[in-house]
Amino acid sequence: MAIEPQSMAWMAGQRGPDRTGARWCEVVTKWPCLEHVIADGGKGRERGVKLANEARSAQAQKPEAVSRQVITMGLPT
Protein backbone atom coordinates (compact mmCIF):
# COMPACT_ATOMS: atom_id res chain seq x y z
CA MET A 1 0.00 0.00 0.00
CA ALA A 2 1.25 3.51 -0.77
CA ILE A 3 -0.20 6.53 1.03
CA GLU A 4 0.67 10.21 0.61
CA PRO A 5 1.39 11.26 4.23
CA GLN A 6 0.20 14.90 4.11
CA SER A 7 -3.29 14.15 2.81
CA MET A 8 -3.42 10.46 3.77
CA ALA A 9 -4.60 9.75 0.20
CA TRP A 10 -4.28 6.12 -0.83
CA MET A 11 -2.05 6.10 -3.92
CA ALA A 12 -1.50 2.39 -4.61
CA GLY A 13 -2.48 -0.96 -3.23
CA GLN A 14 -1.90 -4.57 -4.05
CA ARG A 15 -3.16 -7.70 -2.42
CA GLY A 16 -1.15 -10.78 -3.04
CA PRO A 17 2.11 -12.57 -2.43
CA ASP A 18 4.27 -10.54 -4.85
CA ARG A 19 6.10 -7.95 -2.77
CA THR A 20 9.42 -8.24 -4.55
CA GLY A 21 11.78 -5.39 -5.31
CA ALA A 22 10.96 -5.55 -9.01
CA ARG A 23 7.25 -5.17 -8.27
CA TRP A 24 7.83 -2.23 -5.90
CA CYS A 25 10.06 -0.63 -8.52
CA GLU A 26 7.11 -0.70 -10.95
CA VAL A 27 4.98 1.09 -8.36
CA VAL A 28 7.64 3.69 -7.46
CA THR A 29 8.55 4.57 -11.04
CA LYS A 30 4.96 5.67 -11.71
CA TRP A 31 5.76 8.82 -9.70
CA PRO A 32 8.71 10.53 -11.40
CA CYS A 33 8.78 13.37 -8.84
CA LEU A 34 8.84 11.07 -5.80
CA GLU A 35 11.49 12.28 -3.36
CA HIS A 36 11.17 10.18 -0.19
CA VAL A 37 9.66 6.85 0.84
CA ILE A 38 8.60 6.35 4.44
CA ALA A 39 8.57 2.63 5.16
CA ASP A 40 9.51 -0.03 7.62
CA GLY A 41 12.52 -2.22 6.87
CA GLY A 42 10.82 -4.35 4.22
CA LYS A 43 13.41 -5.82 1.86
CA GLY A 44 11.10 -5.68 -1.17
CA ARG A 45 10.43 -1.97 -0.75
CA GLU A 46 14.10 -1.28 -0.11
CA ARG A 47 15.10 -3.16 -3.26
CA GLY A 48 12.34 -1.44 -5.25
CA VAL A 49 13.64 2.02 -4.29
CA LYS A 50 17.18 0.95 -5.16
CA LEU A 51 16.06 -0.28 -8.59
CA ALA A 52 14.07 2.92 -9.18
CA ASN A 53 17.13 5.01 -8.31
CA GLU A 54 19.23 2.95 -10.73
CA ALA A 55 16.64 3.55 -13.46
CA ARG A 56 16.65 7.29 -12.72
CA SER A 57 20.43 7.32 -12.90
CA ALA A 58 20.38 5.55 -16.27
CA GLN A 59 17.78 8.03 -17.57
CA ALA A 60 19.90 10.97 -16.36
CA GLN A 61 22.70 9.82 -18.67
CA LYS A 62 20.57 10.58 -21.72
CA PRO A 63 21.01 14.08 -23.19
CA GLU A 64 17.28 14.87 -23.29
CA ALA A 65 16.68 13.65 -19.73
CA VAL A 66 15.14 15.81 -17.05
CA SER A 67 17.25 15.73 -13.91
CA ARG A 68 15.59 13.74 -11.14
CA GLN A 69 16.86 13.54 -7.61
CA VAL A 70 17.65 10.32 -5.78
CA ILE A 71 14.74 8.80 -3.83
CA THR A 72 15.56 8.59 -0.13
CA MET A 73 13.97 6.06 2.18
CA GLY A 74 13.48 5.77 5.92
CA LEU A 75 11.19 6.29 8.86
CA PRO A 76 10.51 9.85 10.03
CA THR A 77 12.78 11.05 12.79
C-alpha positions, 0 to 999 in steps of 0.5 A: 500500500502507498499513502501520501502522508500529508493528505493520507490519500491512498495512492497504490495498493496490491493484495497478493504474495508478490512484494518483490523489489521488481514489483515495488520498482514498478509502483515507485517509477509511476511517480517521477517526482517522488522524493522520499519513501517512508517505510519499515525495513521491508526488503522488497520496498528497499530493493524497489527504491534501489532499482528505481534510483538505478533507473533514474540514474540511467535516464539521467545519462541521456542528453534529453533527460530531465534531472531527477533527484535520488529517492531517499527512504526511511522512517521519520525522525 
